[in-house]
């Protein structure tokens, strides 16, 4: 989308830190953008949403990748040049939900 970014990220360690992750992305991309455009790229804060264990990750990814089409920027999801990621490129997503991850921990 031309005015915002969606990221679907999974913290794989107990030490995963969303705030540091977002700060680092903003820091790295802001510096280069400001050199090029002479203005800020990001707003001060961000909006995050935690997925429930039972939510279908492939469905969430399809929703994210469908934003440019729903906004009328392109006629199909694959046409948007700034889309990418394993769910977009994969024929079938391997992680239909987070539930198997948590069930595996319960078995250990």
N, C-alpha and C positions, 0 to 999 in steps of 0.2 A: 504494500500500500504506500502511496506517496507521502503520507503524513504520520505513519506509525509502524511499529514492528511487532510481530508475534513470534515468540520463541516457545517451543515445547521442549523442556529440559527435564532430565531425570537425574537427581542427585543420587549417586550410587554408593556413597559413603555416609556414615553418620556425621562426619565433619563437613559435608557439603554445605555451602553457604550461599544462598540465593543473592543476598545483598552484595557480597563481594563479587560474585559472578556478573551481576548487572553493572556494578561500578567499573569493573575491568573492561567489559564490552564498550561501555560509554566512553571510558578514558581513551582506549585505543582508537576507536572510530572517530571521536570528536577531534582529536589532534589533527589527523589527516584531513578531515572535512574542513576544519577552520583554516588550514593552510590553503586549501583549494578555493573555498567559497568566501572566506573572510567573515563568517558568522557562525553562531552556535548551531549545533545539530540537535541536541536533546533538551527536553524540559528537565526541571529539577528532579521530579519524582518519577515513579512508575506504578503501574497497576499490575498486581499479580493475582493469580487464582490458583489455588491448590486443587488438584484433581482428586476425586474420591477413588478409593481402591477399586471399586467395581466399574468405573468409567472405562469406556472403550477408547484406547489411545488412538487407534486408527481413525475412529470417528472424529475425535478432537482434531487430529492432523488434517483430515479431509475438510473440516470446517475452516481451519486456518488457511489452507491452500485455496479454498473456494472464495475467500474474501474479495480478491480482485475481480472475479467474475460477478459476484453479487453486487459489487460497486459499479459494474458496467465499464471497467477499465479494459477488459479483454472479453472475448466470447467463450474461451475455455480456460480452465485452470492452468493447463500446460503452457499457455501462451505468455503468461506473466514472467518476464525475464529475471525477476528477483526472487522467485520461488526456488526452493531446494531443500535437501535433507533426505534422510533415509526413507521416510514414509512416502515422500513424493516420488522418489525414484524406484521404490520397491513395488512389485506387482501386488504382493500381499504383505501387510504388516505382520511382523513376527510376534508382537506384544499386544494382544487384543485388550488386555487390561493389566493393572498392577497386581491383581489378585494372585496370580501364580508366584510372583516374587515373594509376597508375604506368606503364602502357604508354604513355600520352600523353607522360609525362616522358621516356621512353626514346627516343621518336620526335623529340623537340625537339633 
